[in-house]
Amino acid sequence: MSAKNEIQPASVEVLGKGLKLPVIAAPMFLVSGPELVLACCHEGIIGTFPALNERSSDGFESWLEQIKSGLASAGRGTRNFGVNLIVHKSNPRLHADLDLCVKHEVPLVITSLGAVPDVVDAIHSYGGVVFHDVINLRHAQKAAGAGVDGLIAVGAGAGGHAGTMSPFALVNEIRQFFNGQVILSGCLSTGRDVATARMMGADYAYLGTRFINTRESRAVDDYQQMISRAAAADIVYTDKVSGVYANFLKASLQQTGMLDAPADPEKHKNIDFGEELQPPEDETNSAWRDIWSAGQGVGSIVDSPTVAALVEQLSDEYRAACEEHHKASGHFGQ
Ligand SMILES: Cc1cc2nc3c(=O)[nH]c(=O)nc-3n(C[C@H](O)[C@H](O)[C@H](O)COP(=O)(O)O)c2cc1C
C-alpha cells in the first residue's frame, strides 16, 4: 500500500463537511449533466458527471463554469462536485480535460480504468480529492499504490461496467489493506441501502441508477419508464454491446435487436473507450443512447421525482433505518 494512504489529506475531510447524506450521485454517460450536478449539490449530496458527456474539452470547460457559478450563487448545500475522467490510452482528451480540472480546482475527480500517480499528483496539487472505481482486488491494490484517496467498490449488479464480486467480499478485502475512503457502489436505491453501506464500513454510498429516474437527469422518458417497470431479473449482464461486460435493461436490448444478435469477436479485440464513450451523432443504434444501462437496484425504483424530493425521501429512510438499528441492537448479544 502506498504511504500516501496512511495520512488523509485535509481535503478528504472537507469533501464530506456539511453533507445532508453520505451520498454521491454517480457519474453516468449521457445521463448526468450540469442540471443534475447542481440539483444534487443544492440538496446537500455530491453531484458528479463524466467529462466525456460534453463533446469537446471546450464544452466541458463551459459546464465547469456553469456548475461553479451555480454553486457560488446558491447559498445552500455543498460546493463539492465531482468529474469522472476515463484514464485510458484510447481517451484522446484525457490530458486536456485533466488540465481543466486543475485549472478549475474540481473538488473531486473520479478516475476510471487507469489509476496513474501523475493524474493523482495533478489533482492533489490544488487540494483536490481522487476516488478510483474498481471491480476487483487487483485493480484496488494498483490504485492504492498510485496514491488515490478513495476506492469505489463497484459490486455485482451495478449499472454500467459492473463486476461480479459480492459487495461484502469487496469492501472487507479492500479494508484489509486500504486506510483511505471506501465508497460502495452497486444496486443502492434507498436510504436504508445508504445506511447499510455505512454499516458495512463504507464512508459514502454511490448511487447511479436511482438518479437516472429524476427530473434533472438527461435520460429520456421511455428509459425512465422502463426502469420504473423493471425488476432485477430484467437486467442482463453482457459484453455483446461494446466488448466490455456491463448491465443493460433487457427490454432495450430486445427493442434494438441486440438481445439475440450474435457476439462480435472484433469488439473484444479493439476496445476503444474514446469511441464508445463519445456522445453519438447519427441515428444508428448506439450503445448507451438506445441500449440502456441500469443496475439490479431497479426493483426499488417506481418513480421519477425531482432530486429535492428524492434526497428528502432518502434522508427520511436513512434516519428511520438508523433509529431502527439503534433500537434493535439491544436485542442481541446480551
Ligand atoms: C447509464 C449509466 C452510465 C454510466 N456511465 C458511467 C461513466 O461514464 N463513468 C463511470 O465511471 N461510471 C459510469 N457508470 C457507473 C456509475 O458511475 C455507478 O458505478 C453505477 O451506476 C452504480 O451502480 P447502480 O447503478 O446500481 O447504482 C454508469 C452507470 C449507468 C447506469
The ligand as an SDF file (V2000), in Angstrom:
LIG
                    3D

 31 33  0  0  0  0  0  0  0  0999 V2000
  -26.3530    4.7010  -17.6740 C   0  0  0  0  0  0  0  0  0  0  0  0
  -25.0810    4.5810  -16.9010 C   0  0  0  0  0  0  0  0  0  0  0  0
  -23.9510    5.2160  -17.3740 C   0  0  0  0  0  0  0  0  0  0  0  0
  -22.7480    5.1320  -16.6460 C   0  0  0  0  0  0  0  0  0  0  0  0
  -21.6580    5.8150  -17.1070 N   0  0  0  0  0  0  0  0  0  0  0  0
  -20.5190    5.8440  -16.3600 C   0  0  0  0  0  0  0  0  0  0  0  0
  -19.4250    6.6470  -16.7710 C   0  0  0  0  0  0  0  0  0  0  0  0
  -19.4340    7.3250  -17.7950 O   0  0  0  0  0  0  0  0  0  0  0  0
  -18.3200    6.6440  -15.9810 N   0  0  0  0  0  0  0  0  0  0  0  0
  -18.2660    5.9120  -14.8130 C   0  0  0  0  0  0  0  0  0  0  0  0
  -17.2530    5.9490  -14.1140 O   0  0  0  0  0  0  0  0  0  0  0  0
  -19.2900    5.1340  -14.4190 N   0  0  0  0  0  0  0  0  0  0  0  0
  -20.4140    5.1030  -15.1550 C   0  0  0  0  0  0  0  0  0  0  0  0
  -21.4970    4.3620  -14.7280 N   0  0  0  0  0  0  0  0  0  0  0  0
  -21.4060    3.6320  -13.4480 C   0  0  0  0  0  0  0  0  0  0  0  0
  -21.8720    4.5190  -12.2880 C   0  0  0  0  0  0  0  0  0  0  0  0
  -20.9840    5.6000  -12.1030 O   0  0  0  0  0  0  0  0  0  0  0  0
  -22.0020    3.7110  -10.9700 C   0  0  0  0  0  0  0  0  0  0  0  0
  -20.8370    2.9940  -10.6880 O   0  0  0  0  0  0  0  0  0  0  0  0
  -23.1640    2.7350  -11.0190 C   0  0  0  0  0  0  0  0  0  0  0  0
  -24.2670    3.2920  -11.6830 O   0  0  0  0  0  0  0  0  0  0  0  0
  -23.5720    2.3330   -9.6020 C   0  0  0  0  0  0  0  0  0  0  0  0
  -24.4770    1.2820   -9.6260 O   0  0  0  0  0  0  0  0  0  0  0  0
  -26.0770    1.4800   -9.6240 P   0  0  0  0  0  0  0  0  0  0  0  0
  -26.4080    1.9910  -10.9810 O   0  0  0  0  0  0  0  0  0  0  0  0
  -26.5730    0.1040   -9.3990 O   0  0  0  0  0  0  0  0  0  0  0  0
  -26.4170    2.4490   -8.5620 O   0  0  0  0  0  0  0  0  0  0  0  0
  -22.6780    4.3900  -15.4440 C   0  0  0  0  0  0  0  0  0  0  0  0
  -23.8490    3.7470  -14.9810 C   0  0  0  0  0  0  0  0  0  0  0  0
  -25.0390    3.8460  -15.6820 C   0  0  0  0  0  0  0  0  0  0  0  0
  -26.2530    3.1910  -15.1420 C   0  0  0  0  0  0  0  0  0  0  0  0
  1  2  1  0
  2  3  1  0
  2 30  2  0
  3  4  2  0
  4  5  1  0
  4 28  1  0
  5  6  2  0
  6  7  1  0
  6 13  1  0
  7  8  2  0
  7  9  1  0
  9 10  1  0
 10 11  2  0
 10 12  1  0
 12 13  2  0
 13 14  1  0
 14 15  1  0
 14 28  1  0
 15 16  1  0
 16 17  1  0
 16 18  1  0
 18 19  1  0
 18 20  1  0
 20 21  1  0
 20 22  1  0
 22 23  1  0
 23 24  1  0
 24 25  2  0
 24 26  1  0
 24 27  1  0
 28 29  2  0
 29 30  1  0
 30 31  1  0
M  END
$$$$
